[in-house]
Amino acid sequence: MLVDDAGTLATVAAQMSRAPVLAVDLETSGLDPLTDVTLIIGVTDGHRTWLVDARRLPVAALQQHLGPVLAAVPVVVMHHARFDLRFLLGLGLTVRSPVDTMINQQLLDNGRERGGLSLADLTRRELGVALDKSERSSFIGQREGAFSGAQLEYCRRDLLATYQIFMRQVQHLTRERLSEVAAIEATALNAFAAMEQAGLPVDVVAWRDLTDQAERERQRARASLDEIFRPVADLDLFRGVSINYESDAELRDHLARLGIQVESTARHVLLGIEHRVGPAIVAYREAAKVVSTYGAGFLSFVHPRDGRIHAHFRQIGASTGRVSCSDPNLQNIPKDSAFRACIRAGAGRQLVTADYGACELRILAQASGDRTFLEALRRGEDLHAIVASDMFGAPVSKTENAELRGRAKAINFGLVYGMGAAGLAAQVGCPQDEAERLLDRYFQRYPGVKRHLDESVRRALAEGCSRTLTGRRLWFPREDLAAPDAQGRIGRVAKNMPIQGTSADITKLAMARLHQRLRQCAPDAAIVNCVHDEIVVECGDGQAVAPLVRQAMEEAEAEILPDVPPAVDVVVDSCWAKG
């Protein structure tokens, strides 16, 4: 049924509101929620289908009649919900309880090779029906004119497929004990959509100054290298020295011509060369990396409409459940980078940066039940210093015997990431046999940790998968499980995935709760970025919003880690501060 007037919309809205589950799918004139428009808002309760012509209806009518439906229906199902939610936000419409069939399928498939995640893929796999998507392109750029019968039928089929897939997924999620983590992912959908829609403020002038400076440093470093290699390099008539300083093979060849033999051109190898060429190459490469990573390509993502960066966040961006970011990647800007200071709130605005303190170690303490870990965290003590004192028999703090604390920190975090003796030896710079003794001493001191890590590997081999504390699951390839060295192949992931995945679950739950709390208590505030266990909020009054951020994050951590006191570090500044 095509709905193109306010009276009909009021009538069908009353019918929609009685449904326990609605599927919603939008057709839009393009892919940019800031500049493209919504053409059709399709809705079905599994039996009746309504196609709302959003072009012909005033936004006020959509808000008056459709708005209360979306804000009240217990479950609103979408495929790739974040996209549709952003367009709905542009119309002033919010969905109380969205669910995403794509994310549900990611939870069900994680680690299994079952095919793609598009609606057509899932329709073929779950319903045994081929869904023709060719009509989708006919909507691009269409802002007026009647919809064809083929277009309307396309909308109807997509809606029914989404609804039917969800009904099957509910059974699968329940049977496979994924309901809890599916609920976390669903409650976080609005937070991610709103974060993308809000965008991240950036001082473009300051950012460009940094990249221009890096380009000048790159050119100076290149000139120094050309001077060093000129006697042994091939010369180009126009360019002079023609060496590709990014090529390892070419660089090793020219270093050999200087009488310097190296097996690699890694940073630590270059800095170990007793010749000024080593530091010069490092300086060139570091400056070149800044230019390529943060130069014109990065700034091309600043949206012309509002001067902000609206990056794409993939809610399940890794097999552990971690979020990933692209176009551009806002998660790879180091904490000590000057570029962070360019992420700056506008006049009269502030950024609240909050991150979890030692989140992975707290998860390890909860999962292992190790008494020493739990008691140290409950007392608010420095766990790295406690471990160092226990292992080395000396008083340790951040200022006293700090090098021993550094060793203990390497072990703590190394175990979280499944590191063995060889990895530890490389990390702390000691022989492997000494690293083995350190690990043995560590496990003697903290037997609960050893039992948990060993049990994580044993369970993964027996069940074929690893799980987080919330039930998120990662399946391992059959060939790895059947291999003679299966324990070695999957051991590192089996130890790390439950910890890293639980951290992701905590952060998503925190984002969901924080988004809702900000809407209620600080409507001028918005989440504008997240980096693993770090959340950034833009607001008018940082001192008023900071307690809301802390409370939401602490509640989420306490819910999933009930035996460990939560710890959240919060900083209020005009720019993206180092947490």
N, C-alpha and C positions, 0 to 999 in steps of 0.2 A: 504493500500500500504506500503510495507516494503522498507525503504530507507537505503541503506548501502554503498553508494559511494558518493563522493563529487559532482560529476556532477549532479546526480539526486537530491541531496539536494539543489543545487543552483536553479534548475528548480522549485521544489515544494516550496521553500522559497518565490519565487516571487508570487506564487499562495496564499500562506498563508498571505502574507503582505497585500493583498487586502481585507481581511476579517475584519469587524468591531469588531467581537468577536471571540476569539479562546478559546477552552478548551484544557488544557494541563494536562497530567498525566504521571508520571514517574514510571517505574519499576526498582527496585534496587536490588543489591545482598544481602542487609541487611538493618539495621535500623540506622547505624551510619554514618552520612555524612562525618566524618573525615577519616574513614577507608574502608567503603564499596564503591562500584562503581555504577554508573548509567548504566543500561543495555539498556533501551528503553526510548526515549522521545516521547510520543504519542501526537499528535496534531489533532484537528478536527475543522472545521468551521461549523459543524452541518450537512454538506452534504458529504464532502470528509474527509477521515481519513488517516493520514500519521504516520507511526511508524518508527521512526528514530533509527537505531541500533547504539547506542552511543559507543559500544565496537569497531566497525569496522571503525568508522570515527575518524580521528585525531581531537584532541581538537581544533586545529587551524581552521579546517573546520567548526566545530560547531559554533565557535565564529564568523567566517567570514560570514556564511550564515544564521544560525538560530539566532545569537545574534541580528542583526538589526531588525528582525521580532519581537522578544520578547520586544525589546526596543521601538517599534513604534506602535504596534497594540493597539488600544484604550482600550480594555478590554481583559485580559487573565484570564480565569476562572480555578480554581483548587479546589479540595476537600482536606481539611487539607493542605492548601497551604504552611504553614511554613515548613513542611517537604520537599516538592518538591523544594521550593525556596532555601533551604540550599544545596541540592544536585546540583542545578543549579549554585549556587555561587561557589561550588567546581570546576565547569567546566569553571568559568569565565563568566557566563551568568547572566544577570540581567533582570528582568521583570519590565517594566515601570509602568504598572497599573494592578497589580494582584487583584483578587477578590476570596473570599473563600466561597464556598457553605455551608460549615459546620458552619462558623461564621454567615453567613446570616440566617441560620436556628436557631441558638441560639438566634438571635435578635427576630425572629418571634415567637419562642416558649417560651421565657423567663417566667417561672412561670407556664406554661401549661404542663400538662403531656401528651405528644404526642408520646413518644417513643424515640429511640436512635438517634444518630447523625451520624452514619456511612453512607458511600455511599449506602450500601445495604439497610439500614433503610429508607433513604430518597427516594431511587428508588421505594421501595415498597409503601411508603406513597404517594409520589407525582405522580408517573408514573404507579402505579399498576402492577409493574413488579418485579419478584423475580430475584435478581442478585446473581448468584453463585460466591462466592469468594474463593472456594476451590483451584483454580488454582494458587492463589497468592503464596502459599508456594513453588511452583515449581521453582520460581525465586531465592530463598534463596541459596546463595553460587554459583550460576551459572555465571561463568565469561567467559566461552567459549562454543562453540558448537552451532548448529542451534536452533532457537526457533521453538517449535512445533506449529502446527495449532491451538491447543487448547489455547496455551499461547497468540498467536496473536489475537485470537477471544476474549479472556478475556480482553486484552488491548482495543480493539475496543469498546466493550460493556461498559466498565468503562468510556471511553471518552465521548461517546454519552449520557450516563446517566448524567454525570456531566454537559454537555452543556444544556440538556433539563431541568434539575432541575433548573439551573440558570435562564433560560428564564421564568420559572414559578415564581421563587422567585422575579424577578424584578417587576412583577405585584403585588405580595403580599406586597412587601416592599413599593411600591408607594401607594397602597390602604390604608395601615396601618400607613402611615406617618412616616416611618422609613428610608427614603432615606438619610437624613442628617447624622444620626449616622452610617448607613451602609457605607457611604463614608468615615467617619473617621476611621472606622475599616479597610476598604480596604487600605487606604493610609498608615496605620501603619504596614501593613503586612511585607513590606520589612525591616522596622526598627527592628521588632522582630526577623525575620529570621537572619539578619546580627548580631544582638546582641548575639543570641545563637551560631552562627558560630564563632564569635570573641572569646567568652569565657571570663571568669573573671580571672585576674592574682592573684595568691595566693602564699604567702611565706609559703611553707609547713613546713619548719623547725621551724619557729616561731610559727606556728599554733600548731604543735605537742608539742612544749614546753609548751604551755598553757594547752593543754589537759592532758599532763603528770603531770603538777603541780596540776590540778584539781583532778586527780586520787590519788595523794599523799594526798591531803586535804581530799578526801573522805575516804581514808583508816584511816587517823588520827581521823576523826570524828567518823568513825565506831568503832575504838578502844575505844574512850571515851564513846560511847553509850554502848558498850559491858560491860565496867567496871561499868557503872551506873546500868544497868539492870541485871548484873550477879546474885545478891542475889535473884531476883524474877523470873528469866527466866529459861526455860528448857535448859539443856545443851546437846550438841552433843559431842560424844566422840572425834571426830576429829576436829570439827570446833568451839567448845566452845559454846558461846551464839548463838542460832538459832532463830533470830527474823528477819522478813522481814520488814525493816524500810520503805519500800514503801507502805506497806499495812496499810490503815487507821484503819481498824477493829483490826488488830493484835497490832498496836501501841497503840490504845485506851485501849485495854485489859491490856497490860503491864504497861501503865501509871497508870491504876486503881490499879494494884498490888503495885505500889509505893505510892498509896494514892492520886493520882492526877486524878480527874474526869474532862473530857473534852467531849464536844459534837462533836467536829471535830478536825482535826489536820491541819487546815489551818494555814498559816504562822503567821497571826496576833494573832491567839489563842495561838500558841506555844510560841511566844515571850512574851505573857502576863503571862506565867507560872512563878511563883516565885521559880524557881528551875533551876539549870544549865542544866537540860535535855532538856528544851525547845530550847535554842539557839543551843545546840549540834545537835538536830534533824534537825533544819533549816540549819545548816552548812553542815550536811551530804547530805541533799536532794539537796541543791543548787550545791554542788560539783558533786553529782551523775547526776544531770540534764545536767551539762556542759559536762561530760564525754559521756553520752548517746546521746546528741544532736550534739556535735561537735567532737567526737572522731573518731575512725577508720572508722565508717560508713560514716561520712561526707567526710573524705579524700579519700575514695574509689571512689569518683566521680571526682577526679583529673585525667584528661585524660592522658594516658601514651604517647600520641603522642606529646603533646605540654606543658604538665604540668599545664594546665588551667582547670577551671571548666566550662563546657558547660551545664548549667542547662536547664531545660525545662520550658518555660514560656507559660502559658495558657492565651491567649489574653483576653478571657472572662472567668475568673476563678471564678467569683461570680455572683449572680443574680443582683447585683448593676452595673455590668460591670467592676468591678475591676480585675486587673491582678493577677493571682496566679503563684506560682513557686514551682517546685519539682525537685528532683534528682540532687542536694539537694535544700532545700528551702532557698534561699538567702534573703528572705524578713523577716525572723524572727531573724536576728542578731541585737540585740538592738543597738541604737545609742551610748550608753555609754559603749559598750562591747569592751574589749581589742582585741577581734577577728577582729574587723573592721580594726585595724592597720595592720593585717596580709594580708588584701586584698591590695596588694602593686604592683605598676607598676614596670617594669623592669628597668634596667640601662638606664638612659637618657630619661625616660618616666615619665609622670605625670598622675594623676587622677583629673578630674574636677567633683566635687560633687555639684549638684544644686537641690534645692527644692523650692516649692512654699511657701510663707509666709502666714500663716492663710488662706489657700485656701478655706476651708469649710465656714469660716465666710464671706469671700468675695462672695461666691456663695449665702449664705443666704441673704446678703445685696442686691445682684442683683435680686434675686428671690422675696424678700419681698418688695423691694423699700423703706425700712424704712429710713426716712430722716436722723436721727441721725447716724445710721450705715454708710450710704453713705458719709455723710459729714466728719465723723471722718476718714474714709479710704482715702478720697480725700485729706485730710490735712496730711496724713501720720502719724496719731496719733496711740497710743497703744490702741486698742479697748477694751482690757480687763481692762486697767486702767480707761478708760472713763466710762465704764459700772459700775465699782466699785465706782468711784466718784459719779456718778449719784444716785446709789442705797443706798450708805452708808453716803453720805454727807460729805466726807472727802477727802483731797488731797491724791491721790494714784499714785504710780509709781512702778517700779520693786524694788526700794530701800525704798520707803516711804509707810508705811501701806501695805507691800507686802502681808500680810495674807488676806487682803480684795481683792487684785487683784487675789489671788488664788481662793477665793470664786467665784468671777465674772467669772474667766476662767472656773471653773467647771460648772457654769450655761451655759455659752456660748456654750461650747463643748457638754455639756449634752443635751441641746435642739437640737443641730445638730443630735445627736444620739437618739432622741426621748425619753429622760429621763424625768420621772415624779418626783413628790415630794418625793416619797419613795427612788428613786435612788439618788436624790440630797442629801437627808438627810444622806444616807450612804457615799456618796462621800465627803461631807464636814464635817461630824461628828457632826450633830445637830439633834434635835428632828424633827419629820416629820411635826408638826404644824408650826415650824419655817421655814422649807423648803418651805411649802405652802405659807407662808407670803413673803418669798424671791421671789418666782415665781410670785406672784401677783404683787409685787412692780416692778419686771422686766418688766412684760407685760404692766403695766401702763406707764412705761418710754418708751417702745418700742412697740407701738401698731401695727406697720407694721409687726413686726416679728410674733406677736400673730395671726394677720389676716392671714398671709401666712401659718403658721403651721396648723391653724384650717381649712383653705381652702384646704390644701394638704390632710388632712384626709377626708374632705367632698367629694372632687373630687374622691379620691380613692374608697370610698364607692359607689358613684354614677356610676363611670365608670368601676369599678372592677380592676383598675390598677393604677400604679404611673408612672410618666414620668420625665425624666431629661430635662434640658433646651434645649438639642439637640434632644429630642424625644425618647431616649432610654426608653423602657417600661418594667415594671414588672407586670405580672398578679398575682392576689391573688386567692387562692383556693376558690372555690364556697362555700364550707362548712363554711369557715371563714367569708365570706361576708354575709352568711345567718344566722349566729349564733346571738343569742340575745346580746352577748357582742362583736359584730363585731368591734365596734369602738376601743375597748381595744385591740382586737386581732391584728388588722392591723395598729393601730395608730402609733406605734413606727416606723415600717418599712415605712409607708406612709410619715412620716416626714423626715426620714433619707435617703431613697433611692434616691430621686431627688438630694440631696446634694452630697452624696458619689458618685453616678453615674455620675453627672456632673463633679466632680473632676477627675474621671477616663477618661472621654471624653477629658478633657483639656490636661491631661498628654499624652494620645495617640496621639492627634493632635500635641502636642509639639514634641513627639518622631519622628513622621512622617516628620515634617518640619526640625528638627535637623538632622536626618539621611541624607536627601537630601542635606542640606547645607554643612554638613561635606564632603560628596562625592565631592561637587563642590569646596570647599574652603580649606579643610584640609583632603586630602585623607588618611593621616596616622593616623587619629583619628577614633574612633568607640565608639558607645554606648556599654557598657559592663554590665550594670545592671540597673534595675528600681525597685523602692519600692514605690508603690502607687503614691505619688506626687513628688518623688525624682528620678533624673536621674544621672547616673554616666558615664562619658566619659573618655576613655584612649587616650592619645595623646602624641606627642613629645614636644609641647610647650603649656603648660597650659595657660599662659598669653595671647597667641594669640587665643586660642580656647574658653576661657571663655566668651568673648563677643558674640561669635556665639551661644553658649549655652543659654546665657541670652536672646538674641534677639529672638531666636526661641520660647523659653518658654513664654516670655512676649507677643509675637504676638498671640500665641494660647490662652492664658488667656484673652487677650483683645478682641479677636474675639467672644468668648463665653460669656464673661462678659463685655459688652461694656460700662456699667455705672460705673465700678469700676476700679481704676488704678491697673495695674498688680504689683506684688511684687515677686521677685525671689532672693533667697540667693545663692551665688556662692562661693565655696571654692576651691582653687588649692593646691594640696599637692601631696606627693609621694604615699600616701595611701588613703584608703576610709575614708574621713574625716567626722566628725560630722557636718551636715549642720546647 
